Amino acid sequence: MNRCQGLLVWLALTALAACAPISVNAPQGVADSAPSSIDAPVWQDAVPRPDPLLSNGNTSPYEVNGQTYTVLATHRGYREQGTASWYGMKFQGRPTANGEIFDVFAATAAHRSLPIPSYVRVTHLLNQRSVVLRVNDRGPFHPDRLIDLSYGAAKQLGFAEQGTALVRVESIDLAGVDDRRASAALTYRYLQLGAYESPDTADQVVREVTDRWGYPATTSLVDAGGKRLHRVRVGPFADPQALERARAALMESGHQSPQRLP
């Protein structure tokens, strides 16, 4: 049997055994389901950046269903093959392990042991499609699964209908990641909207944010790439849920992927 035939047999067997992933935040008694395809936005890979590692979502060791798990000290060099599954509308709008809000179409994933957040490239070994995802949740708590993807990521990889797929998961190494997991009280409290060469543009963004939504916003100077820029930050927010609601509103109005900051 050649490699391709082996993968086809594996896919047929695992499709028969497919079931919904197990998650810490799973509502009881509710079946998972796919969203309406007409709601799907254009797919965008996650953009890797050196987000700090905070205590949120990184408790180690931790226990789920009587099983103890340990979070890795670093994401660097991680590379594994195994079964991927997806999670969908059962979890839509619910907080992930680090307090971010789950979106079935976002480029995110759940992993038992990678530090949160981490960035990974997931490759479907049957069709060689790949996506870049941000790990922001814990799971799958199923002995035969390696990683849970958002429904949108599974759709992009081509296995949403089958339920599971054999994949390779590789971490994306980033320089400058600040490990702050020892600071238990630290969490994301600000959103950075951008850094602008023109102070007038930065001031205009601040006015828009404060006038339209009433969020506190400030500018500060930062040197980057040999230029002095005017950075716009929104916050502080009282809790992760308030920050995520503000981030969603800002993205809906056209601000692309505001960066979460402690």
Phi and psi in degrees as GROMACS dihedral restraints (atoms count N, CA, C in turn):
[ dihedral_restraints ]
;  ai    aj    ak    al  type     phi  dphi    fc
    3     4     5     6     1   -81.3    20    10
    4     5     6     7     1   173.9    20    10
    6     7     8     9     1   -61.2    20    10
    7     8     9    10     1   -41.2    20    10
    9    10    11    12     1   -65.0    20    10
   10    11    12    13     1   -42.3    20    10
   12    13    14    15     1   -63.9    20    10
   13    14    15    16     1   -38.9    20    10
   15    16    17    18     1   -60.8    20    10
   16    17    18    19     1   -42.0    20    10
   18    19    20    21     1   -65.0    20    10
   19    20    21    22     1   -37.8    20    10
   21    22    23    24     1   -64.9    20    10
   22    23    24    25     1   -42.1    20    10
   24    25    26    27     1   -63.2    20    10
   25    26    27    28     1   -45.0    20    10
   27    28    29    30     1   -57.8    20    10
   28    29    30    31     1   -44.2    20    10
   30    31    32    33     1   -62.6    20    10
   31    32    33    34     1   -41.8    20    10
   33    34    35    36     1   -63.2    20    10
   34    35    36    37     1   -41.4    20    10
   36    37    38    39     1   -68.7    20    10
   37    38    39    40     1   -44.5    20    10
   39    40    41    42     1   -71.8    20    10
   40    41    42    43     1   -28.3    20    10
   42    43    44    45     1   -63.2    20    10
   43    44    45    46     1   -36.7    20    10
   45    46    47    48     1   -67.4    20    10
   46    47    48    49     1   -31.3    20    10
   48    49    50    51     1   -93.4    20    10
   49    50    51    52     1     0.8    20    10
   51    52    53    54     1   -63.3    20    10
   52    53    54    55     1   140.1    20    10
   54    55    56    57     1  -151.2    20    10
   55    56    57    58     1   168.4    20    10
   57    58    59    60     1   -64.3    20    10
   58    59    60    61     1   143.7    20    10
   60    61    62    63     1   -68.5    20    10
   61    62    63    64     1   155.8    20    10
   63    64    65    66     1   -97.9    20    10
   64    65    66    67     1   136.0    20    10
   66    67    68    69     1  -139.8    20    10
   67    68    69    70     1   152.1    20    10
   69    70    71    72     1   -57.6    20    10
   70    71    72    73     1   -39.7    20    10
   72    73    74    75     1   -96.6    20    10
   73    74    75    76     1    23.7    20    10
   75    76    77    78     1   -72.2    20    10
   76    77    78    79     1   123.8    20    10
   78    79    80    81     1   -68.2    20    10
   79    80    81    82     1   136.8    20    10
   81    82    83    84     1   -76.4    20    10
   82    83    84    85     1   143.0    20    10
   84    85    86    87     1    75.0    20    10
   85    86    87    88     1    13.9    20    10
   87    88    89    90     1  -119.7    20    10
   88    89    90    91     1   127.4    20    10
   90    91    92    93     1   -79.3    20    10
   91    92    93    94     1   142.7    20    10
   93    94    95    96     1   -76.9    20    10
   94    95    96    97     1   157.0    20    10
   96    97    98    99     1  -155.7    20    10
   97    98    99   100     1   162.5    20    10
   99   100   101   102     1   -83.2    20    10
  100   101   102   103     1   149.3    20    10
  102   103   104   105     1   -75.1    20    10
  103   104   105   106     1   170.2    20    10
  105   106   107   108     1   -68.1    20    10
  106   107   108   109     1   131.8    20    10
  108   109   110   111     1   -65.5    20    10
  109   110   111   112     1   -23.1    20    10
  111   112   113   114     1   -71.3    20    10
  112   113   114   115     1   -16.0    20    10
  114   115   116   117     1   -87.0    20    10
  115   116   117   118     1    -6.2    20    10
  117   118   119   120     1   -71.2    20    10
  118   119   120   121     1   124.7    20    10
  120   121   122   123     1   -79.6    20    10
  121   122   123   124     1   173.6    20    10
  123   124   125   126     1   -65.7    20    10
  124   125   126   127     1   133.1    20    10
  126   127   128   129     1   -66.8    20    10
  127   128   129   130     1   139.1    20    10
  129   130   131   132     1  -136.2    20    10
  130   131   132   133     1   126.6    20    10
  132   133   134   135     1   -62.0    20    10
  133   134   135   136     1   154.8    20    10
  135   136   137   138     1   -65.3    20    10
  136   137   138   139     1   146.9    20    10
  138   139   140   141     1  -101.7    20    10
  139   140   141   142     1   108.4    20    10
  141   142   143   144     1   -62.5    20    10
  142   143   144   145     1   136.3    20    10
  144   145   146   147     1  -153.5    20    10
  145   146   147   148     1   155.1    20    10
  147   148   149   150     1   -77.7    20    10
  148   149   150   151     1    67.2    20    10
  150   151   152   153     1   -64.4    20    10
  151   152   153   154     1   141.5    20    10
  153   154   155   156     1   -67.6    20    10
  154   155   156   157     1   148.8    20    10
  156   157   158   159     1   -87.6    20    10
  157   158   159   160     1   117.0    20    10
  159   160   161   162     1  -106.7    20    10
  160   161   162   163     1   176.2    20    10
  162   163   164   165     1   -70.4    20    10
  163   164   165   166     1   -28.2    20    10
  165   166   167   168     1   -59.4    20    10
  166   167   168   169     1   121.7    20    10
  168   169   170   171     1    81.7    20    10
  169   170   171   172     1    -1.2    20    10
  171   172   173   174     1  -117.2    20    10
  172   173   174   175     1    21.7    20    10
  174   175   176   177     1   -58.0    20    10
  175   176   177   178     1   132.2    20    10
  177   178   179   180     1  -150.7    20    10
  178   179   180   181     1   129.9    20    10
  180   181   182   183     1   -74.9    20    10
  181   182   183   184     1   165.4    20    10
  183   184   185   186     1  -136.7    20    10
  184   185   186   187     1   160.8    20    10
  186   187   188   189     1  -125.5    20    10
  187   188   189   190     1   134.4    20    10
  189   190   191   192     1  -137.2    20    10
  190   191   192   193     1   127.1    20    10
  192   193   194   195     1    52.9    20    10
  193   194   195   196     1    39.4    20    10
  195   196   197   198     1    79.4    20    10
  196   197   198   199     1    -0.3    20    10
  198   199   200   201     1  -106.6    20    10
  199   200   201   202     1   135.5    20    10
  201   202   203   204     1   -98.6    20    10
  202   203   204   205     1   135.4    20    10
  204   205   206   207     1  -126.0    20    10
  205   206   207   208     1   152.0    20    10
  207   208   209   210     1  -123.3    20    10
  208   209   210   211     1   134.5    20    10
  210   211   212   213     1   -82.8    20    10
  211   212   213   214     1   135.1    20    10
  213   214   215   216     1   -64.3    20    10
  214   215   216   217     1   150.2    20    10
  216   217   218   219     1   -68.0    20    10
  217   218   219   220     1   -30.3    20    10
  219   220   221   222     1  -150.8    20    10
  220   221   222   223     1   155.7    20    10
  222   223   224   225     1   -85.0    20    10
  223   224   225   226     1   -14.4    20    10
  225   226   227   228     1   -60.8    20    10
  226   227   228   229     1   132.6    20    10
  228   229   230   231     1    78.5    20    10
  229   230   231   232     1     4.6    20    10
  231   232   233   234     1   -70.7    20    10
  232   233   234   235     1   131.9    20    10
  234   235   236   237     1  -157.5    20    10
  235   236   237   238     1   117.7    20    10
  237   238   239   240     1  -143.4    20    10
  238   239   240   241     1   154.5    20    10
  240   241   242   243     1  -114.0    20    10
  241   242   243   244     1   142.7    20    10
  243   244   245   246     1   178.4    20    10
  244   245   246   247     1  -166.1    20    10
  246   247   248   249     1   -92.6    20    10
  247   248   249   250     1   129.9    20    10
  249   250   251   252     1  -104.2    20    10
  250   251   252   253     1   144.4    20    10
  252   253   254   255     1  -128.6    20    10
  253   254   255   256     1  -177.8    20    10
  255   256   257   258     1  -133.3    20    10
  256   257   258   259     1   157.9    20    10
  258   259   260   261     1  -127.9    20    10
  259   260   261   262     1   149.2    20    10
  261   262   263   264     1  -134.4    20    10
  262   263   264   265     1  -128.6    20    10
  264   265   266   267     1   -65.1    20    10
  265   266   267   268     1   -21.3    20    10
  267   268   269   270     1   -58.8    20    10
  268   269   270   271     1   -27.7    20    10
  270   271   272   273     1  -110.4    20    10
  271   272   273   274     1    -1.4    20    10
  273   274   275   276     1   -57.5    20    10
  274   275   276   277     1   128.3    20    10
  276   277   278   279     1    79.6    20    10
  277   278   279   280     1     1.8    20    10
  279   280   281   282     1   -93.3    20    10
  280   281   282   283     1   153.4    20    10
  282   283   284   285     1   -70.8    20    10
  283   284   285   286     1   141.1    20    10
  285   286   287   288     1   -83.2    20    10
  286   287   288   289     1  -175.3    20    10
  288   289   290   291     1   -61.4    20    10
  289   290   291   292     1   -29.5    20    10
  291   292   293   294     1  -101.9    20    10
  292   293   294   295     1    12.5    20    10
  294   295   296   297     1    93.2    20    10
  295   296   297   298     1    -8.5    20    10
  297   298   299   300     1   -70.4    20    10
  298   299   300   301     1   159.4    20    10
  300   301   302   303     1   -94.7    20    10
  301   302   303   304     1   128.8    20    10
  303   304   305   306     1   -71.6    20    10
  304   305   306   307     1   134.5    20    10
  306   307   308   309     1  -126.8    20    10
  307   308   309   310     1   121.7    20    10
  309   310   311   312     1   -60.4    20    10
  310   311   312   313     1   -22.7    20    10
  312   313   314   315     1  -101.2    20    10
  313   314   315   316     1     0.2    20    10
  315   316   317   318     1   -79.3    20    10
  316   317   318   319     1   158.7    20    10
  318   319   320   321     1   -86.1    20    10
  319   320   321   322     1    71.2    20    10
  321   322   323   324     1  -132.1    20    10
  322   323   324   325     1   167.2    20    10
  324   325   326   327     1  -154.0    20    10
  325   326   327   328     1   162.9    20    10
  327   328   329   330     1  -115.7    20    10
  328   329   330   331     1   138.0    20    10
  330   331   332   333     1  -142.2    20    10
  331   332   333   334     1   146.7    20    10
  333   334   335   336     1   -73.6    20    10
  334   335   336   337     1   -31.9    20    10
  336   337   338   339     1  -129.6    20    10
  337   338   339   340     1   -13.2    20    10
  339   340   341   342     1   -69.5    20    10
  340   341   342   343     1   142.2    20    10
  342   343   344   345     1   -58.7    20    10
  343   344   345   346     1   147.4    20    10
  345   346   347   348     1  -108.4    20    10
  346   347   348   349     1   126.3    20    10
  348   349   350   351     1   -86.2    20    10
  349   350   351   352     1   149.7    20    10
  351   352   353   354     1  -130.2    20    10
  352   353   354   355     1   161.4    20    10
  354   355   356   357     1  -117.7    20    10
  355   356   357   358     1   135.0    20    10
  357   358   359   360     1  -134.8    20    10
  358   359   360   361     1   151.8    20    10
  360   361   362   363     1  -102.6    20    10
  361   362   363   364     1   123.9    20    10
  363   364   365   366     1  -110.3    20    10
  364   365   366   367     1   123.4    20    10
  366   367   368   369     1  -116.4    20    10
  367   368   369   370     1   126.6    20    10
  369   370   371   372     1   -75.2    20    10
  370   371   372   373     1   117.6    20    10
  372   373   374   375     1   -76.4    20    10
  373   374   375   376     1   -12.0    20    10
  375   376   377   378     1   -83.9    20    10
  376   377   378   379     1   -41.7    20    10
  378   379   380   381     1  -113.6    20    10
  379   380   381   382     1    -3.8    20    10
  381   382   383   384     1    66.7    20    10
  382   383   384   385     1    13.8    20    10
  384   385   386   387     1   -70.6    20    10
  385   386   387   388     1   149.8    20    10
  387   388   389   390     1  -142.1    20    10
  388   389   390   391     1   154.7    20    10
  390   391   392   393     1  -137.4    20    10
  391   392   393   394     1   155.9    20    10
  393   394   395   396     1  -106.1    20    10
  394   395   396   397     1   126.6    20    10
  396   397   398   399     1  -128.3    20    10
  397   398   399   400     1   154.7    20    10
  399   400   401   402     1  -102.4    20    10
  400   401   402   403     1   120.1    20    10
  402   403   404   405     1   -79.9    20    10
  403   404   405   406     1   115.3    20    10
  405   406   407   408     1  -134.4    20    10
  406   407   408   409     1    14.7    20    10
  408   409   410   411     1  -146.0    20    10
  409   410   411   412     1   165.0    20    10
  411   412   413   414     1  -105.1    20    10
  412   413   414   415     1   145.1    20    10
  414   415   416   417     1   136.2    20    10
  415   416   417   418     1  -179.9    20    10
  417   418   419   420     1   -81.6    20    10
  418   419   420   421     1   138.8    20    10
  420   421   422   423     1   -93.4    20    10
  421   422   423   424     1    62.5    20    10
  423   424   425   426     1  -137.4    20    10
  424   425   426   427     1   128.6    20    10
  426   427   428   429     1   -61.8    20    10
  427   428   429   430     1   -21.5    20    10
  429   430   431   432     1  -102.1    20    10
  430   431   432   433     1    10.5    20    10
  432   433   434   435     1  -117.2    20    10
  433   434   435   436     1   146.0    20    10
  435   436   437   438     1  -100.5    20    10
  436   437   438   439     1   -39.9    20    10
  438   439   440   441     1  -153.1    20    10
  439   440   441   442     1   144.9    20    10
  441   442   443   444     1  -106.9    20    10
  442   443   444   445     1   131.7    20    10
  444   445   446   447     1  -108.9    20    10
  445   446   447   448     1   156.7    20    10
  447   448   449   450     1   -61.2    20    10
  448   449   450   451     1   155.3    20    10
  450   451   452   453     1   -55.9    20    10
  451   452   453   454     1   -40.8    20    10
  453   454   455   456     1   -60.4    20    10
  454   455   456   457     1   -38.8    20    10
  456   457   458   459     1   -67.8    20    10
  457   458   459   460     1   -41.3    20    10
  459   460   461   462     1   -62.7    20    10
  460   461   462   463     1   -38.9    20    10
  462   463   464   465     1   -63.0    20    10
  463   464   465   466     1   -43.1    20    10
  465   466   467   468     1   -64.4    20    10
  466   467   468   469     1   -34.7    20    10
  468   469   470   471     1   -81.0    20    10
  469   470   471   472     1   -15.5    20    10
  471   472   473   474     1    92.2    20    10
  472   473   474   475     1    22.4    20    10
  474   475   476   477     1  -127.3    20    10
  475   476   477   478     1    15.5    20    10
  477   478   479   480     1   -58.8    20    10
  478   479   480   481     1   -38.6    20    10
  480   481   482   483     1   -72.8    20    10
  481   482   483   484     1   -35.9    20    10
  483   484   485   486     1   -74.3    20    10
  484   485   486   487     1   -31.1    20    10
  486   487   488   489     1    99.1    20    10
  487   488   489   490     1   -36.5    20    10
  489   490   491   492     1  -140.7    20    10
  490   491   492   493     1   164.0    20    10
  492   493   494   495     1  -157.3    20    10
  493   494   495   496     1   152.1    20    10
  495   496   497   498     1   -81.9    20    10
  496   497   498   499     1   124.5    20    10
  498   499   500   501     1  -133.4    20    10
  499   500   501   502     1   164.2    20    10
  501   502   503   504     1  -112.3    20    10
  502   503   504   505     1   132.1    20    10
  504   505   506   507     1  -114.9    20    10
  505   506   507   508     1   122.0    20    10
  507   508   509   510     1  -127.1    20    10
  508   509   510   511     1   129.3    20    10
  510   511   512   513     1   -71.1    20    10
  511   512   513   514     1   149.8    20    10
  513   514   515   516     1  -102.8    20    10
  514   515   516   517     1   111.6    20    10
  516   517   518   519     1   -74.7    20    10
  517   518   519   520     1   132.3    20    10
  519   520   521   522     1  -126.3    20    10
  520   521   522   523     1   138.6    20    10
  522   523   524   525     1   -86.6    20    10
  523   524   525   526     1   149.7    20    10
  525   526   527   528     1    83.7    20    10
  526   527   528   529     1    17.1    20    10
  528   529   530   531     1   -76.3    20    10
  529   530   531   532     1   122.5    20    10
  531   532   533   534     1   -92.0    20    10
  532   533   534   535     1   115.8    20    10
  534   535   536   537     1   -87.3    20    10
  535   536   537   538     1   106.5    20    10
  537   538   539   540     1  -116.2    20    10
  538   539   540   541     1    25.0    20    10
  540   541   542   543     1   -63.7    20    10
  541   542   543   544     1   -23.6    20    10
  543   544   545   546     1   -73.1    20    10
  544   545   546   547     1   -16.2    20    10
  546   547   548   549     1   -91.2    20    10
  547   548   549   550     1    93.7    20    10
  549   550   551   552     1   -63.2    20    10
  550   551   552   553     1   -30.4    20    10
  552   553   554   555     1   -85.5    20    10
  553   554   555   556     1    -5.9    20    10
  555   556   557   558     1   -82.2    20    10
  556   557   558   559     1   136.3    20    10
  558   559   560   561     1  -152.7    20    10
  559   560   561   562     1   173.3    20    10
  561   562   563   564     1   -70.0    20    10
  562   563   564   565     1   128.9    20    10
  564   565   566   567     1  -130.2    20    10
  565   566   567   568     1   -13.1    20    10
  567   568   569   570     1  -128.9    20    10
  568   569   570   571     1   159.3    20    10
  570   571   572   573     1  -122.1    20    10
  571   572   573   574     1   131.5    20    10
  573   574   575   576     1   -99.4    20    10
  574   575   576   577     1   121.8    20    10
  576   577   578   579     1   -87.7    20    10
  577   578   579   580     1   -25.3    20    10
  579   580   581   582     1   162.1    20    10
  580   581   582   583     1   175.0    20    10
  582   583   584   585     1  -131.6    20    10
  583   584   585   586     1   126.1    20    10
  585   586   587   588     1  -121.5    20    10
  586   587   588   589     1   143.2    20    10
  588   589   590   591     1   -69.6    20    10
  589   590   591   592     1   -35.6    20    10
  591   592   593   594     1   -89.4    20    10
  592   593   594   595     1   123.8    20    10
  594   595   596   597     1   -64.6    20    10
  595   596   597   598     1   -30.2    20    10
  597   598   599   600     1   -65.5    20    10
  598   599   600   601     1   -39.2    20    10
  600   601   602   603     1   -64.5    20    10
  601   602   603   604     1   -43.9    20    10
  603   604   605   606     1   -61.1    20    10
  604   605   606   607     1   -43.9    20    10
  606   607   608   609     1   -64.2    20    10
  607   608   609   610     1   -35.9    20    10
  609   610   611   612     1   -65.1    20    10
  610   611   612   613     1   -40.6    20    10
  612   613   614   615     1   -64.1    20    10
  613   614   615   616     1   -42.2    20    10
  615   616   617   618     1   -60.0    20    10
  616   617   618   619     1   -45.0    20    10
  618   619   620   621     1   -63.3    20    10
  619   620   621   622     1   -40.7    20    10
  621   622   623   624     1   -60.4    20    10
  622   623   624   625     1   -45.3    20    10
  624   625   626   627     1   -66.5    20    10
  625   626   627   628     1   -44.1    20    10
  627   628   629   630     1   -73.8    20    10
  628   629   630   631     1   -37.9    20    10
  630   631   632   633     1   -73.1    20    10
  631   632   633   634     1   -40.4    20    10
  633   634   635   636     1   -81.0    20    10
  634   635   636   637     1   -41.8    20    10
  636   637   638   639     1  -116.4    20    10
  637   638   639   640     1   -15.6    20    10
  639   640   641   642     1    78.8    20    10
  640   641   642   643     1    12.6    20    10
  642   643   644   645     1   -76.3    20    10
  643   644   645   646     1   141.3    20    10
  645   646   647   648     1   -68.1    20    10
  646   647   648   649     1   136.6    20    10
  648   649   650   651     1  -144.8    20    10
  649   650   651   652     1   143.8    20    10
  651   652   653   654     1  -140.1    20    10
  652   653   654   655     1   162.6    20    10
  654   655   656   657     1  -115.4    20    10
  655   656   657   658     1   152.6    20    10
  657   658   659   660     1  -149.5    20    10
  658   659   660   661     1   155.4    20    10
  660   661   662   663     1   -85.4    20    10
  661   662   663   664     1   141.8    20    10
  663   664   665   666     1  -145.8    20    10
  664   665   666   667     1   140.2    20    10
  666   667   668   669     1   -97.6    20    10
  667   668   669   670     1   124.3    20    10
  669   670   671   672     1  -146.7    20    10
  670   671   672   673     1   129.4    20    10
  672   673   674   675     1    59.7    20    10
  673   674   675   676     1    32.1    20    10
  675   676   677   678     1    78.8    20    10
  676   677   678   679     1     8.0    20    10
  678   679   680   681     1  -120.6    20    10
  679   680   681   682     1   150.0    20    10
  681   682   683   684     1   -95.9    20    10
  682   683   684   685     1   119.1    20    10
  684   685   686   687     1  -115.4    20    10
  685   686   687   688     1   160.8    20    10
  687   688   689   690     1  -109.6    20    10
  688   689   690   691     1   107.6    20    10
  690   691   692   693     1   -89.3    20    10
  691   692   693   694     1   135.2    20    10
  693   694   695   696     1  -109.1    20    10
  694   695   696   697     1   123.0    20    10
  696   697   698   699     1  -121.4    20    10
  697   698   699   700     1   144.2    20    10
  699   700   701   702     1  -115.1    20    10
  700   701   702   703     1   134.4    20    10
  702   703   704   705     1   132.5    20    10
  703   704   705   706     1  -174.7    20    10
  705   706   707   708     1   -81.0    20    10
  706   707   708   709     1   156.2    20    10
  708   709   710   711     1  -105.4    20    10
  709   710   711   712     1   149.1    20    10
  711   712   713   714     1   -70.5    20    10
  712   713   714   715     1   -31.1    20    10
  714   715   716   717     1  -155.4    20    10
  715   716   717   718     1   166.0    20    10
  717   718   719   720     1   -59.6    20    10
  718   719   720   721     1   -33.6    20    10
  720   721   722   723     1   -66.1    20    10
  721   722   723   724     1   -42.1    20    10
  723   724   725   726     1   -63.9    20    10
  724   725   726   727     1   -40.1    20    10
  726   727   728   729     1   -62.9    20    10
  727   728   729   730     1   -43.1    20    10
  729   730   731   732     1   -68.3    20    10
  730   731   732   733     1   -35.2    20    10
  732   733   734   735     1   -64.7    20    10
  733   734   735   736     1   -42.1    20    10
  735   736   737   738     1   -65.5    20    10
  736   737   738   739     1   -40.9    20    10
  738   739   740   741     1   -61.8    20    10
  739   740   741   742     1   -42.4    20    10
  741   742   743   744     1   -63.3    20    10
  742   743   744   745     1   -42.0    20    10
  744   745   746   747     1   -65.0    20    10
  745   746   747   748     1   -41.4    20    10
  747   748   749   750     1   -67.4    20    10
  748   749   750   751     1   -39.5    20    10
  750   751   752   753     1   -66.5    20    10
  751   752   753   754     1   -38.2    20    10
  753   754   755   756     1   -63.6    20    10
  754   755   756   757     1   -29.7    20    10
  756   757   758   759     1   -86.3    20    10
  757   758   759   760     1    -0.6    20    10
  759   760   761   762     1   115.4    20    10
  760   761   762   763     1    -4.2    20    10
  762   763   764   765     1   -81.3    20    10
  763   764   765   766     1   118.1    20    10
  765   766   767   768     1   -82.3    20    10
  766   767   768   769     1   116.7    20    10
  768   769   770   771     1    46.7    20    10
  769   770   771   772     1    63.8    20    10
  771   772   773   774     1   -54.0    20    10
  772   773   774   775     1   134.5    20    10
  774   775   776   777     1   -82.4    20    10
  775   776   777   778     1   130.6    20    10
  777   778   779   780     1   -77.3    20    10
  778   779   780   781     1   135.4    20    10
  780   781   782   783     1  -135.5    20    10
  781   782   783   784     1   148.0    20    10
